Amino acid sequence: MQSILKLDLAGQPRGWLTIQEAVTAYARGDVMYGIGNALAPIFGGIQRLTGVQSSITLQPIIATVGRIHNGFTPPLCNRTLFRRDNHACLYCGKPLRRSALTRDHVIPLSRGGRDRWENVVAACKRCNWQKDNKTPEEASMPLLAVPFRPNPCEWHFLAKERVLADQMAYLSKRFSARRAWAH
C-alpha cells in the first residue's frame, strides 16, 4: 500500500501517513505544501445538489502544520538495523535473509557496551556465537563496516519497505553519505 511521507514545516521527515490520513490532512487544511508528481486522484461522494463527485489529488510528500521538532533520535529495531547493514553479516560479509541475522553488540553489553546504533551490527548466528563476549579485536573478527546512527532521512527510508521515486529522491539528497542500500 502506498504511503505519503510527512514532513514538518522545516522539511524534516516526521513519519509515514496512510492514504486515508493524508486525505484527512488535505481536507482539514493541514497541508502547507506538497512535493512530487501528483498521485492518482481519490474520489469521494457525489454532491446531492450539483451531482459533482468530490476528488482530492495527493502528492507523495506533504508538509503539515504544527511545530518544528528538533533532535530526532531514530528508534533502533532489528528490521531497520538489518536494512542499514544491507542484510549481510558485518563480520563474514555473507548476505542473509532477515530470519538468519542477529543483532550483535560490538562492545558486549556485559562489558559496558550500549544498545545503540553506533554499537550494534547485523551478524549471522555463527559469527555472533563465535565472537561471543569479546570485542571484534579480541575475537580476531574485524568489522567490514563502521556501525552508524542513520540520520532522520536515512531512517525514514530504512523504516519503509516501498518508497516512491519522488520520496526516494527527496530523502536520498539528505543522506549523510552514499549508501549501497539506497539504489
N, C-alpha and C positions, 0 to 999 in steps of 0.2 A: 504494500500500500504506500502511496506517495505521502511524503511528509513535507511540511513547509518549515524552512529554517527561520527561527525567530531571533531578531536582533534587538538590542536596546537602541536608544536614540544615538548613541555614540558609534554604532555599527559593530558592537561586540556580540558574538553569538550567545544566546541565553536559553536555547533549547530547541526542541523539535515539536511542531504542532501537527495534529491530525488535520485533515481537510475540514472536518466539522468545526474544530477550534479556530481555524483560520477564517472560515466563513463567518463565524460569530464575531471575531475581531473586526473584520471588514464591516459587518452590519452594525456594530456598536460605534463605529467611527474611531476605533483604537489604532488603526493602521496609519502611521505617519508617512511612510513611503514604502515602495516595493522595488525590488531589483530582479532583473532577469526577464526572459521571454514569458509572455502570458501562457498560463496553462489552459486546458480546455474549460469552457465555462461550466459553472454549476447552476443548474436550473432549479427554481423554486416553484411556488404556487402560481396560479393564474388569478389576476385581479378581477373580481366579480363584475365591476362596472365597466372596465375597459376591455377585458378579455386578453390583456397583455400578460405574458408569463414573465416573472422576475428571473433575473440571472445575475450572477456575480462572477467576475473573472479574477482569478488569483494569480499572484506571481510566486515563484518558488522561494523567494526570500522576502520577508517583511520586517520592518522596524515598527514596534508598537510603543504606545505611550507608556509612561512610567519612569521611575527613577533609573539613573545610570548606576550600575553596580561596579564596584572596584574590587579587585582581588579575587578572581575566580580560582578556586582550587579544584582541579579535576578529580573526581572520585576514582579510587583505584578498585578495579574489579578484574577478574581473570579474563573476561571476554575482551575488554579493551587492551589489557596488558598483552595478550597473545596477538592481537591485531597489531599493536605497536611493534612487537618483535617479529612480525611477518610470519607468524605461525611456525617458527623454527626454534630449535633449541639453541640458546646462545653460548653453549659450551661445545657441542659437536657440530652444530650447523644443520642438522637434519630437519627438513621440513616435515611437519606432522599435522594430523587432524587435532582439533581443539581437545577432544577427549583423551588424546595421548600426551598432552602437555600438563605440566605442573608449574606452580609459582615457586621459584627458588629465591631465597634471601641471600644476596651476595655476601653480606656480613650477617651471619646467622642471628636470629632473634635472641637466642640464649647467650650470645656474646656481645650484646649491646646494639645489634642492628635494629633497624626500624622497618615497619611495614609501610614503605613509601615508594613512590615511583623510582627514585634515584637508587634504591637498594633492592629492587626486585627485577627478575628476568624470567622469561619463559624457558623451561628446561624439560627435556624428556625425562621420563621416570628413571631411566637407567643412570643418566648423568646426575640427577638430583640425589639419587641413592648413593652414587659413587662419591660425590662431593661431601655428602653427609653434613657434619657440623664444623666444616672447615671453611676458610676463605678460599677463593679460587687459586691464590698463590700457594697456600699450604697443600691443596689437593692437586697441584700441577695441572690445573684446568683453566687456562686463561679465557676470559670473556672475548667473544667475537665482536661485540659492540658495547658501547658505554650506555648503561641504562639512563634514561632521562625522563623528566616530567613533561608531558605534552602541554603545549600552550592551549588556550581555550579553543582556537580554531582547529588545531590538530585533534584535540579530544572530541569535539563535536563530530568530526569526520569518523574517528575511530568508533564512536558510540553508535553509529548508524550503519546498517547493512547496505542500504541502497541510497545513494546520493545522486541527485540530478546534476547534469552538466553545469548549469548555472551556479548551483550551490557549491560544486567542487571548485569551479573557477574562483568563486568568492573566497572560500576557505583556504585553498592552496596558496593564494597570494600572500597569506598571512602566516604560513608555516615558518618555523624558525630555521629550517634547513630543507634541502631537497630530500624527500622521503621515498624509499622504494615502494612502499605500500600506497602511495598517492597516485599511482599510474594505472 
